[in-house]
Amino acid sequence: MATPTYAIATAVGLALSSSVFAQERQLGPVGNWQGSTADVALMSREGPEPVGGINDAGLVTVALPASDEEGRPFASIFGCNTEGEVIISPADATFTPGGLAIVDMAGEEFFGELLAFSSAEYGVAWLDAMGQGSSPEMPGARYQLVHVSGPVTVTGRCEGDFWVDGGAGSAVKQVSEYDIKLTAGWNLLKTDTRSAVTSNLGVTFPLDTRMEGAAITSEEVYWHLDSE
């Protein structure tokens, strides 16, 4: 994914002071890391904030500060447009999406964004499909970094008819399940695509998905450096 060069050094002082009180955690390894050591930054609207580093074995150590950005209501994202119901507790819970990247703070160099998947194979398939405006045909999960101000649960199931070819042929049943439990602070939001369907035009759509919460230190996560 193409990413512009940021004026990295200007963020160092503020970011270090805000992350010094955060709990240190170890992630990784980053499966396709081929460098030696580098900085890890939390991406925000102001640019990258240094929060840790990566070693030559691909292990990432970060101390993530609390997000001070205004959160988005879960209710604005999660719900059923078809049959079913999604329950959010507390109803006014909010979240802030985040992202990690590998950078060289001193040299102002951006190596790429850190993405999280269920496997290396699914990561490659997801990136290839997204580049073509599609979804992977193979099952697998993607994880997204989110910050929540307090514990929250999102549960429910939505299902409805999906016309794969825009009304031509027969409809298939599209299902989304939610069993999300997140703690206060930084979490991973897991979207597990269990099956997909491909249209006559070759575009693949998720057919059966399940969303859950996961700890950012979860050993089930494969971390991938997207340097495109």
Salt bridges, closest charged atoms under 4 A:
GLU69 OE1 - ARG45 NE 3.58
GLU159 OE1 - ARG157 NH2 3.01
ASP161 OD1 - LYS173 NZ 3.52
GLU177 OE2 - ARG157 NH1 2.62
GLU177 OE1 - ARG194 NH2 3.26
GLU177 OE1 - ARG210 NH1 3.15
ASP179 OD1 - LYS181 NZ 2.79
ASP179 OD2 - ARG210 NH2 2.99
ASP208 OD1 - ARG194 NH2 2.88
GLU212 OE2 - ARG210 NE 2.57
GLU220 OE2 - LYS190 NZ 3.54
